[in-house]
Amino acid sequence: MRLSARNQFKGSVDHVTEGAVNGVVTIRLGADAVKADITMEAIEDLGLKAGQEATAVIKATNVLVAAGNEHIDRLSARNQFSGTVEKVTKGAVNGHVVLKLADGNLLTASITNDAIDELGLKEGVPALGIVKATDVMVLA
């Protein structure tokens, strides 16, 4: 299956926290982990359980960026990825910022050019990618 989503991270399910309607699937990506808040029906349909291979899929438009790579305390978003800006490509209004994470994975964010400028995002600068768990899809 080919997808248009820029961010596709292969890993293995670390654990599943079940709830009445939704559950949280934690996928280990080497040094990092990503949490996906998906329906229990999806968890059951995909047969998600610890040790199973899975892919976390995140659209670039769902990635927020903060200057610096220190994790932000007291933030509701479950996923924070420390990295270094690998590449910035500006368009007419929006641009893509690619962060290289510690494990070598690349995380692409689609944000406004104004945000790129205001945050001082350019190659080699530390940055933090932030993603809500509800914005992560899972393939199994």
N, C-alpha and C positions, 0 to 999 in steps of 0.2 A: 504494500500500500504506500502510495506517495501522498504527502500532505504539503500544503502551502505554509504551514506553521514553521517558522525559522528555528525554533528551539525544540529539539527532540533528543532527550537524554535516556540512553539505555542503562539499565541497572537491574537490581534485584529487589524484590519486596523485602523490607526489613521487618515490618510488622503492620498489622491491620487493627485499628481500633474501631470496633463496631458500635453503632448507635441504633436508635429506633428507626430512623429514616435515612440518615447519611452516616458514613464512616470516614475515617481518615486513613489513607494508605501512605505509608512512608517507604519511599524507594531510595535505596542506597546507591550513590553514584561515585563510589570511591571515597574520597575525603568528605564530600558533601552528601546531603540527603535532601530530597524534596518531598513535601507533604501535599497530597491531593485530597480534597474534601469532595467525595463523590457519593452517589446514592448507594444504599445497601443492595438495591437491585442490580446495579452495575457491578458491584464487588462480587456478588454471587454469580452473575452471568459470565464474568471474566474468570471466575474461579480463583480470585486473588488470595494468596496465602504466603507466609514467610518462605523465602528461598526461591520463589518463582521469578523468572525473568519478566521484566515489564519496562515500558518506555513512558516517560513523563513528557507530555507535549504542552508547550506554552507558546501562545501567540506573542509576537514581539510587541504588539500594542498593549499587552497585559503586564509588561515589565516596567516598573518604576525605577528610576535611577536617583541615587543620592551621591553627593560628592564625598570622597573619603571611603575607606573600606572597613570602618568600625561598625559592628552591628549596632542597631538602634534598639535600646531597651524600651519596653512599654509601647510596643507597636502590635497591632492586631494581625498584620500579615505574618504568616507562619514561615515564609521562605525568604531568607536573606543570603545573598551570594556575594562574598568578597572577591574582588578581582581588580584587574588593571585594564584600562582602556586599550584595546588592541587596534581599533579602527573607528573612525567617525566619517560618515558619508552624509552630507547635507543635500536635501532636495529644495524645492521652492519654499515650503513651509515646515515640513517635518524632516527628520533625519534618522539614520540608524546609528546606534552606538553599540559596538561589539565589545563585550568584556571577556577577557581571558581569565578563567577561574584557576585556582591552585592546582586542580587535577588535570588541567589542560582543556577542559570543556569550554566552549564558547557560548555566551549568552547574549542574544541580540535584543535590544530595546528599540522601539520606535517612539521617539519623543519629538517635541517641537524644537526647531532651531533656536528659539529664544531660550529654552531650557538648557540646551547644549552650551550656549554662550554663557548664560548666567551661572551654570555650575562649573564652568571652566573645563569642560570635558574635551580632552585631546589625547593623542597617543601617549601612553606611558603613565597617565594620571590614575591614581587609585580611585575606585568607585565601587558602589554597592548596588547590586540588582535586587529588587524587592518584588515578590509575587505573592498574591493572596492564594491560599490553598484552594479556594473555589475556582480559581482561574487555571488550574492544572488539570489536564485531561490524561487518562491512562489508557495505553494500548497493552494488550497482553497476547 
